């Protein structure tokens, strides 16, 4: 079935076929700046004979530079395959997917999915409460346990791949001078070794994280991609990959959980116990080692994001300070920079 690749190409006839109903009329509503950086995210208001008032429609980014990034990392293909093949197997609720298609040769895609209106989206700048952090951790523990040692069967690419490795090394080298200039006050002296140490360390950090045993990781596990309500929902599955469970855990805890909340309770230990409660036999020594390794590797993410955001934008500056400050604080407490020596 052919499909539209831009919001203005939607028609009543095509929506009727894709949604298996009669669409009498529809209206496309664009989201504000910052929504769907790597893709174009819209809300479609429907007049149809199905119990659907609104849906979310995702399309390729109209910006060629963003599409190039998405093409390099197969982000559109990963998300379509997630909704088609993986989401139905998970013990957690994900947005219902009504239609998904991807064309590898052109990197065109479309996803029609449930509009989550009864949940509140998280905010990485505002942070979360301890109860919310625990709910996220228990949800990802269930997801990781359900896909433990199943990544080949699920067709997942390893997070340790040449595009990821080279992108992180180059992105860190570009972003480090920026964060040193803009955010020096949140960078402890122990972290200064990162300038020379992280590019050299990134390949072996990835090797440790992505060696068996591994599981499905969301990879972009931050509050801006998490909805809170009666349950916890994750969105933006464009980076799904095989990696160690500590990957998602460390990204969330070190860069989305406010420092005072992180200090108030041992979230890492809570995750380990929740993960083991699903019947997973996992040595604590290996878990602690890979948590530290993952947290250090994810400094690449923090520097790339904080070093490339539009810092003239108020929220962009606050976001950069929040995620970088959280990562630096956590790594200092873990004594993780010693790994670079």
Backbone torsions as a table, in degrees:
resi	resn	phi	psi	omega
1	UNK	NA	120.7	176.4
2	UNK	-66.6	163.3	-175.2
3	UNK	-150.7	152.9	177.5
4	UNK	-73.6	148.9	-179.0
5	UNK	-116.8	6.3	177.2
6	UNK	-141.8	151.0	178.4
7	UNK	-56.5	-38.2	-176.8
8	UNK	-75.4	-2.5	177.3
9	UNK	-96.0	-4.3	176.3
10	UNK	-64.5	143.9	176.2
11	UNK	-135.2	161.9	177.0
12	UNK	-63.0	-39.0	-177.4
13	UNK	-65.5	-45.3	-178.9
14	UNK	-67.5	-44.2	177.9
15	UNK	-59.6	-37.8	178.7
16	UNK	-61.9	-42.5	179.3
17	UNK	-68.8	-44.5	-176.2
18	UNK	-66.8	-36.1	-176.2
19	UNK	-97.3	-1.6	178.5
20	UNK	55.3	51.5	178.3
21	UNK	-158.6	179.5	175.9
22	UNK	-100.5	114.3	177.1
23	UNK	-95.4	112.3	-178.6
24	UNK	-80.9	-34.5	179.9
25	UNK	-161.8	162.0	178.0
26	UNK	-156.0	160.3	178.1
27	UNK	-139.0	129.6	179.7
28	UNK	-95.1	127.5	178.3
29	UNK	-114.5	123.4	179.7
30	UNK	-84.5	142.7	175.2
31	UNK	-82.2	164.3	-178.9
32	UNK	-73.8	176.6	-179.5
33	UNK	-58.1	137.7	177.5
34	UNK	101.5	-15.9	178.6
35	UNK	-85.9	125.9	176.1
36	UNK	64.9	61.4	-177.3
37	UNK	-61.8	-43.3	-177.5
38	UNK	-88.0	-8.4	176.4
39	UNK	-146.6	169.3	177.6
40	UNK	-100.5	118.8	-176.4
41	UNK	-107.8	128.4	-179.2
42	UNK	-131.9	158.6	170.1
43	UNK	-107.3	132.7	-179.6
44	UNK	-113.5	116.9	176.9
45	UNK	-87.7	127.6	-171.3
46	UNK	-114.7	144.6	164.2
47	UNK	-117.0	101.6	-173.2
48	UNK	-147.6	173.2	-179.3
49	UNK	-96.0	25.7	174.8
50	UNK	-122.2	155.8	-177.6
51	UNK	-76.1	65.8	178.9
52	UNK	-137.9	107.8	176.9
53	UNK	-84.5	-40.8	178.6
54	UNK	-142.6	153.0	171.8
55	UNK	-136.5	166.5	172.9
56	UNK	-102.5	132.3	176.3
57	UNK	-119.3	125.7	-179.9
58	UNK	-112.0	136.5	-178.7
59	UNK	-131.2	167.8	173.1
60	UNK	-60.1	153.7	177.2
61	UNK	-63.9	140.1	175.3
62	UNK	-75.5	-12.4	-179.6
63	UNK	-89.9	120.7	-174.7
64	UNK	-61.1	-36.4	-179.7
65	UNK	-64.9	-35.4	177.3
66	UNK	-71.9	-38.1	176.6
67	UNK	-63.7	-34.1	179.1
68	UNK	-64.5	-41.1	176.9
69	UNK	-63.9	-46.0	179.4
70	UNK	-60.4	-37.2	179.0
71	UNK	-67.1	-42.7	-178.5
72	UNK	-59.0	-41.3	-176.2
73	UNK	-100.8	8.1	-179.8
74	UNK	52.2	41.8	-174.0
75	UNK	-67.6	-38.7	-179.8
76	UNK	-68.7	-44.1	179.0
77	UNK	-63.4	-39.6	-179.6
78	UNK	-62.0	-43.6	-176.9
79	UNK	-70.0	-40.8	177.8
80	UNK	-61.8	-45.7	180.0
81	UNK	-64.3	-34.3	177.8
82	UNK	-60.5	-50.8	-177.3
83	UNK	-68.4	-33.0	-178.7
84	UNK	-76.2	-40.3	-167.5
85	UNK	-115.7	-28.3	-170.3
86	UNK	-106.2	-44.4	-175.5
87	UNK	-51.3	-41.6	-179.3
88	UNK	-64.6	-16.1	-176.7
89	UNK	-93.7	-8.3	-172.7
90	UNK	-88.3	146.4	178.9
91	UNK	-86.9	39.8	177.9
92	UNK	-146.8	153.5	179.9
93	UNK	-77.5	133.5	171.6
94	UNK	-123.5	159.5	178.0
95	UNK	-54.8	132.6	178.1
96	UNK	-60.1	135.1	179.9
97	UNK	-105.9	121.7	-177.3
98	UNK	-93.8	-27.8	179.0
99	UNK	-162.6	139.2	177.1
100	UNK	-150.0	135.8	178.7
101	UNK	-151.4	148.4	-178.5
102	UNK	-146.4	138.9	177.5
103	UNK	-116.6	102.4	-175.2
104	UNK	-56.5	-36.1	-175.3
105	UNK	-65.0	-34.4	-178.0
106	UNK	-108.8	-11.7	-173.9
107	UNK	60.7	27.1	168.8
108	UNK	-80.4	152.8	175.8
109	UNK	-162.7	164.4	169.8
110	UNK	-150.1	141.7	171.9
111	UNK	-132.4	127.7	170.7
112	UNK	-107.4	122.1	-174.9
113	UNK	-140.7	171.0	179.7
114	UNK	-60.1	138.1	174.3
115	UNK	-91.3	110.8	-176.1
116	UNK	-80.0	93.2	-176.5
117	UNK	-100.1	-15.7	-176.0
118	UNK	-97.5	9.5	177.9
119	UNK	-121.9	158.3	177.2
120	UNK	-103.2	129.4	179.4
121	UNK	-78.1	142.4	178.7
122	UNK	-72.2	166.8	-178.4
123	UNK	-137.5	113.3	-175.6
124	UNK	-64.9	-27.3	177.8
125	UNK	-75.3	-44.3	-178.6
126	UNK	-72.5	-28.1	180.0
127	UNK	86.3	-167.4	-178.2
128	UNK	-142.0	166.7	176.8
129	UNK	-85.1	170.0	177.0
130	UNK	-63.7	-42.5	179.7
131	UNK	-60.9	-40.0	178.2
132	UNK	-66.7	-41.2	178.9
133	UNK	-61.9	-42.4	179.1
134	UNK	-64.0	-40.8	179.3
135	UNK	-62.2	-41.8	177.7
136	UNK	-63.2	-45.8	-176.6
137	UNK	-63.3	-41.1	179.3
138	UNK	-68.5	-32.9	178.4
139	UNK	-70.1	-43.5	179.8
140	UNK	-71.7	-29.4	176.0
141	UNK	-62.8	-40.5	178.1
142	UNK	-65.8	-41.2	178.9
143	UNK	-64.0	-45.4	-179.6
144	UNK	-64.4	-42.0	-179.3
145	UNK	-64.4	-38.4	-178.1
146	UNK	-68.4	-23.6	-177.7
147	UNK	-112.8	12.8	-177.7
148	UNK	-61.2	122.0	179.6
149	UNK	61.7	24.9	-178.8
150	UNK	-116.1	10.5	-169.7
151	UNK	-68.3	-32.4	177.1
152	UNK	-66.4	-43.2	179.8
153	UNK	-63.1	-32.6	-178.9
154	UNK	-83.0	-7.0	178.2
155	UNK	73.1	30.9	-176.9
156	UNK	-85.5	138.9	172.1
157	UNK	-76.6	146.1	174.9
158	UNK	-70.7	141.1	174.4
159	UNK	-65.4	-20.8	177.2
160	UNK	-88.2	82.4	178.7
161	UNK	-132.5	159.8	-173.9
162	UNK	-56.8	-40.9	-178.9
163	UNK	-64.1	-42.2	179.8
164	UNK	-66.0	-47.4	-178.7
165	UNK	-60.2	-51.1	-176.9
166	UNK	-68.1	-36.0	178.4
167	UNK	-64.2	-40.6	179.9
168	UNK	-69.2	-41.2	179.5
169	UNK	-63.7	-49.5	-179.8
170	UNK	-65.5	-40.2	179.6
171	UNK	-65.4	-39.8	177.8
172	UNK	-64.0	-45.0	-178.6
173	UNK	-63.5	-33.8	177.0
174	UNK	-73.2	-42.2	-172.3
175	UNK	-81.7	-25.6	-174.4
176	UNK	-58.7	-47.7	177.9
177	UNK	-59.5	-32.5	-180.0
178	UNK	-68.1	-47.5	-177.8
179	UNK	-69.5	-30.4	176.6
180	UNK	-65.9	-35.0	179.1
181	UNK	-76.6	-42.2	-172.0
182	UNK	-90.5	-28.0	-170.9
183	UNK	-131.7	30.6	-175.7
184	UNK	-57.3	-29.1	-175.6
185	UNK	-69.9	-17.0	178.4
186	UNK	-104.1	6.3	-178.9
187	UNK	-104.4	110.1	-179.7
188	UNK	-70.8	158.4	-179.9
189	UNK	-60.2	-29.9	179.8
190	UNK	-62.3	-21.6	-176.9
191	UNK	-87.0	-8.2	-174.8
192	UNK	-64.8	-22.7	176.5
193	UNK	-65.5	-17.5	-177.0
194	UNK	-63.2	-30.5	-177.2
195	UNK	-53.8	-45.8	178.5
196	UNK	-96.2	-26.5	-172.9
197	UNK	-80.9	-35.8	-173.8
198	UNK	-67.8	-44.7	178.8
199	UNK	-57.6	-39.5	179.9
200	UNK	-73.3	-31.0	-175.1
201	UNK	-83.2	-25.5	-172.9
202	UNK	-53.2	-43.9	179.7
203	UNK	-60.9	-43.1	-178.3
204	UNK	-77.7	-27.0	172.9
205	UNK	-62.3	-45.4	177.4
206	UNK	-62.4	-38.9	178.8
207	UNK	-60.4	-45.0	-179.6
208	UNK	-66.1	-41.1	-177.1
209	UNK	-68.3	-34.6	-169.4
210	UNK	-106.0	7.3	171.9
211	UNK	-80.2	147.6	-178.7
212	UNK	-57.8	145.0	6.8
213	UNK	-88.3	144.4	-179.2
214	UNK	-135.6	175.9	-178.3
215	UNK	-152.5	179.4	173.9
216	UNK	-65.8	132.1	171.6
217	UNK	-122.2	139.0	173.4
218	UNK	-66.9	-39.4	175.3
219	UNK	81.5	-30.9	179.0
220	UNK	-112.5	48.0	-172.6
221	UNK	-80.0	80.1	177.7
222	UNK	-131.9	163.3	-170.3
223	UNK	-59.8	-31.0	-179.8
224	UNK	-65.7	-13.2	179.1
225	UNK	-111.1	17.3	-175.8
226	UNK	-124.9	131.5	176.8
227	UNK	-108.0	138.6	-178.2
228	UNK	-116.1	134.2	175.2
229	UNK	-162.8	-132.8	174.1
230	UNK	-68.1	-19.7	174.1
231	UNK	-141.5	-177.9	-179.9
232	UNK	-110.8	129.5	178.4
233	UNK	-120.1	140.3	175.1
234	UNK	-108.4	140.3	176.8
235	UNK	-125.5	177.0	-178.4
236	UNK	58.8	74.1	-178.5
237	UNK	-94.5	33.9	-174.9
238	UNK	-78.2	-10.5	-176.1
239	UNK	-115.8	11.9	-175.9
240	UNK	-50.8	139.2	-177.3
241	UNK	-162.2	167.9	174.0
242	UNK	-88.6	127.0	177.7
243	UNK	-161.9	178.8	179.4
244	UNK	-73.5	153.9	-177.9
245	UNK	-63.4	-24.8	179.8
246	UNK	-66.1	-17.3	-179.4
247	UNK	-60.3	-61.7	177.5
248	UNK	-58.9	-42.5	-177.5
249	UNK	-60.0	-49.8	-176.9
250	UNK	-66.3	-38.5	-179.8
251	UNK	-62.5	-46.3	-179.5
252	UNK	-66.1	-49.7	-173.5
253	UNK	-67.3	-41.8	-173.5
254	UNK	-84.4	-22.4	-173.6
255	UNK	-122.5	-4.2	177.7
256	UNK	-122.3	-28.5	-179.3
257	UNK	-82.3	126.2	178.5
258	UNK	-56.3	147.0	-174.7
259	UNK	-58.4	-40.9	-178.6
260	UNK	-67.1	-34.0	176.2
261	UNK	-68.9	-42.4	178.1
262	UNK	-60.4	-36.2	-179.8
263	UNK	-75.9	-19.3	-173.6
264	UNK	-82.5	-14.4	-173.9
265	UNK	-161.1	146.5	-178.2
266	UNK	-84.0	86.2	-178.4
267	UNK	-67.3	-32.8	-179.2
268	UNK	-66.6	-43.7	177.0
269	UNK	-64.5	-38.5	178.7
270	UNK	-60.4	-43.2	177.8
271	UNK	-60.9	-47.7	-176.6
272	UNK	-57.5	-43.9	179.8
273	UNK	-67.4	-39.7	178.3
274	UNK	-64.7	-40.7	179.2
275	UNK	-63.7	-47.0	178.6
276	UNK	-63.6	-31.7	-178.5
277	UNK	-64.5	-17.2	176.8
278	UNK	-85.6	9.1	177.1
279	UNK	90.1	16.3	-179.5
280	UNK	-90.5	125.3	175.8
281	UNK	-91.1	108.6	-172.4
282	UNK	-141.3	116.2	-176.2
283	UNK	-61.2	135.9	-178.8
284	UNK	-64.5	-35.8	-179.1
285	UNK	-61.9	-43.3	178.3
286	UNK	-67.1	-41.0	178.5
287	UNK	-59.0	-48.6	-178.7
288	UNK	-63.7	-40.3	179.2
289	UNK	-63.6	-46.5	-176.3
290	UNK	-73.9	-25.2	174.1
291	UNK	-65.2	-45.3	179.4
292	UNK	-64.5	-43.2	179.4
293	UNK	-62.2	-43.9	-179.5
294	UNK	-64.9	-44.3	179.9
295	UNK	-60.0	-39.6	179.5
296	UNK	-69.1	-45.7	177.7
297	UNK	-56.2	-39.5	-176.2
298	UNK	-70.9	-6.3	168.0
299	UNK	-61.1	-31.4	173.8
300	UNK	-55.5	-46.6	179.6
301	UNK	-59.2	-47.8	-176.8
302	UNK	-60.7	-43.7	-177.7
303	UNK	-70.4	-40.6	178.4
304	UNK	-61.7	-46.4	-177.6
305	UNK	-68.9	-51.9	-177.5
306	UNK	-65.9	-27.5	-177.9
307	UNK	-85.9	-10.0	-177.7
308	UNK	-122.5	-6.5	177.2
309	UNK	-64.9	157.2	172.3
310	UNK	-75.3	93.2	-174.4
311	UNK	-75.7	-6.5	173.2
312	UNK	-75.1	-21.7	175.7
313	UNK	-78.9	131.7	-174.0
314	UNK	-59.7	-44.8	-179.4
315	UNK	-68.9	-35.4	177.8
316	UNK	-59.0	-42.2	179.4
317	UNK	-67.3	-42.2	179.2
318	UNK	-65.4	-39.5	179.3
319	UNK	-64.1	-45.8	177.9
320	UNK	-57.8	-44.5	-179.7
321	UNK	-66.6	-38.6	-178.0
322	UNK	-66.4	-53.0	-174.6
323	UNK	-72.2	-36.6	179.5
324	UNK	-71.3	-42.0	178.8
325	UNK	-63.4	-41.3	177.9
326	UNK	-64.2	-43.7	-179.9
327	UNK	-63.5	-46.2	-178.4
328	UNK	-63.4	-42.4	179.0
329	UNK	-61.4	-46.9	-178.1
330	UNK	-65.3	-42.5	-178.9
331	UNK	-66.3	-37.1	177.4
332	UNK	-64.0	-43.9	179.3
333	UNK	-66.3	-33.4	178.1
334	UNK	-78.1	-8.4	-173.6
335	UNK	58.3	32.7	-173.6
336	UNK	-72.7	-24.9	-178.9
337	UNK	-66.5	-16.8	175.0
338	UNK	-62.4	-27.1	178.6
339	UNK	-62.2	-24.6	-178.5
340	UNK	-78.7	-8.9	178.9
341	UNK	-88.9	NA	NA
